Structures are given as C-alpha cells and as structure tokens.
Amino acid sequence: MQLVHGNRVVAVGRKDVGKIIDNCDGLITNSPEIYLALSAADCLPIALFDPITNSIGFIHAGWRGLEKGVIRNSINLMVEKFKVNSEKLIVYIGPFICQKHYEVKSDVSGKFFAYPTALRNINGKTFLDLGKVAKEQLVESGINKNNIWFDGRCTFEDKNLFSYRRGDIKDRINYLLKIPDSP
C-alpha cells in the first residue's frame, strides 16, 4: 500500500502481484498466492481473516483513517466482494502507540467524542487510545468482540519497534499478511 491516512480500500488479485497499490489504507483479497503488505510506525496494523471464505484484509489505521471510516470500508468491501459474514471475521491488531504516549490536541480529540472511553485527560492534556476506537468501530461493523485480538506492545515503549512519536521519522515496521495454508 502507498498509504495516505485515508479510507480507501482496494480489492486485489493475481493481476496485482508485485505492485504497490497507490492511495489506499486497506487491501483485501481471496487469492491464496497474494501477500498483503503495509508499513506502520505508531498507527494500527489491522489484519482481518475470514476462515469460511478464506479471505483476508489488511488495514493501516491512524486517527485520520479511524475518523474517516477505513475499518468500516474494509469490512463492507469484504462483505460485498467475498460475501463474508462480519460476525465470523477474526481480527488481529498489531503493535501501535499506547494511550499514555499519544497526546492529541483539541482538533483531534474533538473528532472522537463519540468514543468517550478512548479519551483521557491528565493535567490539562488529552490522550487518545487508538485501540479502543478501533475495537468499538470493529464491533459497530458487526465483528464479534471475542474475535478481536491485540498484540499489546506499544511502539513508543518497545525500542525494537519504530515510533514516529519517539523520533523514528522515516523508519517503519513492515508487515506481511497471507491467507493461511489449509491444514
């Protein structure tokens, strides 16, 4: 993906092998020979898997993507293209910056008033929990909350991971996702 911090999601297939897909923050496929890839620092890498249709999705979601509906768009496209049942999707959220290190200004916090448990005020500063927003949006999109798994590591705290907020301006973690092989 050539990330743009937006909400565009693209379905890819054999014709797209080896290509970078421009201007998107989500990819979906049901082709087992396809690897989906994204790079992230503090944003959430979100993997979707449907064991029934054997299709996958990969989402890059920072505050802009969450605010613009990239999760909803990804799930809706999987439902449309691959006839997935969103309740059966399995979701894995990789490392991202945790709330205690993600201070935001009022222009950003104001976009997330619908998610009050994701906002925390400490000594006049506001901190946003991207993971809570993502989880609520996933549940709102029909995902069973018991099918949502978090890596749990904070990109800011774990020195083995890259963090824009910690000063890793150009470096990113590269993630690959592929449909699991059949047993």
Buried (B, 14 or more C-beta within 10 A) or exposed (E): BEBBBBBBBBBBEEEBEEEEBEEBBBBBBBBEEBBBBBBBBBBBBBBBBBEEBBBBBBBBBBBBBBBBBBBBBBBBBBBEBBEBEBEBBBBBBBBBBBBEBBBBEEEBBEBBEEBEEBBBEEEEEBBBBBBBBBBBBBEEBBBBEEBBEBBEBBBBBBEEBBBBEBEBEEEBBEBEBBBEEEE
